Amino acid sequence: MGTEIIGESKSIEYSTPLKIVEPLIKEFNITRDVCASFENHKLPDYWTKEDNALIKTWKGNCWMNPPFSRDLNKWVRKAYAETYGLDGSGTKVCLIPVRSNTKWWAEVSPKSEIRFINGEVNFNNEERGLWLPMCIIIFGEQAKIGTFSIIDYRK
């Protein structure tokens, strides 16, 4: 008792703020949420942890807010492969922490559009935002490959 850290999360599941995801769902006609739960899904068609999206085929236009764990690279590489792989298709729109210091970022970013988020993203409707630099990385048919822009989340 009294030893917990204030603001410490016991989960790696973060609900995406509607302010971020709703405009993207409309812009890209996204139909599936591949990293969701019953409580935080953003679309009627969604997969949960139990569904294990890493072993499924991601057809069409998908939204991904993956776990921010050591497996983040697996999720981003999966989105990339499901877009540009042998049977790849559609557009994959992903909310991830910026990891420009990693090998996987260097591999996937040249075939993407990146929208850096200026401001702290407040997951789970928390008053205070997450201090990590965040971005939307987009792969596929609707991505403006090789471009980047800034989303002003402070407004």
C-alpha positions in Angstrom: 0.0 0.0 0.0 1.3 3.4 -0.9 4.0 2.0 -3.2 2.3 2.4 -6.6 3.6 5.0 -9.0 1.0 7.6 -9.9 0.1 7.4 -13.6 1.6 3.9 -14.0 -0.3 1.8 -16.4 -0.9 -1.9 -15.6 -2.0 -2.5 -19.2 -0.5 -2.0 -22.7 -4.0 -1.5 -24.2 -4.7 2.1 -25.0 -8.0 3.4 -26.4 -7.3 5.7 -29.4 -8.9 9.2 -29.0 -11.8 9.7 -31.3 -10.3 13.1 -32.3 -7.5 11.1 -34.0 -9.2 8.0 -35.4 -12.6 9.3 -36.7 -11.1 11.6 -39.4 -8.8 8.8 -40.6 -11.7 6.3 -40.7 -13.5 8.7 -43.1 -10.5 9.7 -45.1 -9.3 6.1 -45.8 -12.7 4.3 -45.6 -11.3 2.0 -42.9 -13.5 -1.0 -42.2 -11.6 -3.1 -39.6 -9.8 -2.4 -36.3 -7.1 -5.1 -36.0 -5.9 -4.3 -32.4 -9.0 -3.8 -30.3 -11.0 -5.0 -27.4 -14.8 -5.1 -26.7 -14.3 -1.9 -24.6 -12.2 0.1 -27.0 -13.0 -0.9 -30.6 -13.5 1.9 -33.1 -15.3 -0.1 -35.8 -18.0 -2.8 -35.8 -15.5 -5.2 -37.5 -12.7 -5.7 -35.0 -10.2 -8.2 -33.7 -9.2 -8.7 -30.1 -6.1 -10.1 -28.4 -7.8 -13.5 -28.4 -8.3 -13.3 -32.2 -4.5 -12.8 -32.7 -4.4 -10.5 -35.7 -0.7 -11.4 -36.2 -1.8 -14.8 -37.7 -4.8 -13.4 -39.7 -5.0 -12.0 -43.2 -5.7 -8.3 -43.2 -7.9 -7.6 -46.3 -9.0 -4.1 -47.2 -8.4 -0.9 -45.3 -7.4 -1.5 -41.6 -6.8 0.6 -38.5 -4.1 -0.4 -36.1 -3.3 1.0 -32.6 -1.0 -1.9 -31.5 0.4 -2.7 -28.1 3.3 -0.4 -27.3 5.4 -3.4 -26.2 8.6 -5.1 -27.4 6.5 -6.7 -30.1 5.7 -3.3 -31.7 8.0 -4.1 -34.6 6.0 -7.4 -35.3 2.8 -5.4 -35.6 4.2 -2.7 -37.9 5.9 -5.3 -40.1 2.7 -7.2 -40.3 0.8 -4.1 -41.4 3.5 -3.6 -44.0 3.5 -7.2 -45.2 -0.3 -7.3 -45.4 -0.1 -4.2 -47.7 2.9 -4.9 -49.9 3.3 -8.7 -49.6 2.3 -11.4 -52.1 -1.4 -11.2 -51.3 -1.3 -7.7 -49.9 -3.9 -5.1 -50.6 -5.7 -2.0 -49.3 -4.4 0.7 -47.0 -3.2 0.1 -43.4 -3.3 3.1 -41.1 -1.4 2.8 -37.9 -1.0 4.9 -34.7 2.5 4.1 -33.3 5.2 5.7 -31.2 8.0 7.1 -33.4 10.9 4.6 -33.4 13.2 6.2 -36.0 16.2 4.7 -34.2 15.2 1.1 -35.1 16.0 -1.2 -37.9 12.4 -1.9 -38.7 11.6 1.8 -39.0 14.3 2.2 -41.6 12.9 -0.8 -43.5 9.2 0.3 -43.6 9.2 4.1 -43.6 10.5 4.6 -47.2 7.3 3.0 -48.5 4.9 4.9 -46.2 3.3 8.2 -45.5 4.1 9.5 -42.1 2.0 12.1 -40.1 3.8 13.2 -37.0 1.6 14.2 -34.1 2.5 17.5 -32.5 1.2 17.3 -28.9 0.7 14.6 -26.3 -1.9 12.0 -27.3 -4.3 11.4 -24.4 -5.3 7.7 -24.5 -8.2 6.2 -22.5 -9.6 9.8 -22.2 -6.9 10.6 -19.7 -6.5 14.3 -18.9 -2.8 14.2 -19.4 -1.3 12.9 -22.7 1.4 10.3 -23.3 4.8 12.0 -23.5 6.1 9.7 -26.3 6.5 11.1 -29.8 3.7 9.6 -31.9 2.8 9.3 -35.5 0.3 7.9 -38.0 2.1 5.7 -40.5 0.2 4.8 -43.6 0.9 1.9 -46.0 -0.8 1.1 -49.3 -3.0 2.3 -52.1 -4.0 5.6 -50.5 -0.7 6.5 -48.9 1.3 9.4 -50.2 4.5 7.4 -50.3 7.6 9.3 -49.2 5.8 12.2 -47.7 5.4 13.5 -44.1 3.2 16.0 -42.5 2.3 17.3 -39.0 -1.0 16.8 -37.2 -1.6 19.6 -34.7 -3.1 17.7 -31.8 -2.8 20.7 -29.5 -5.9 22.4 -31.0 
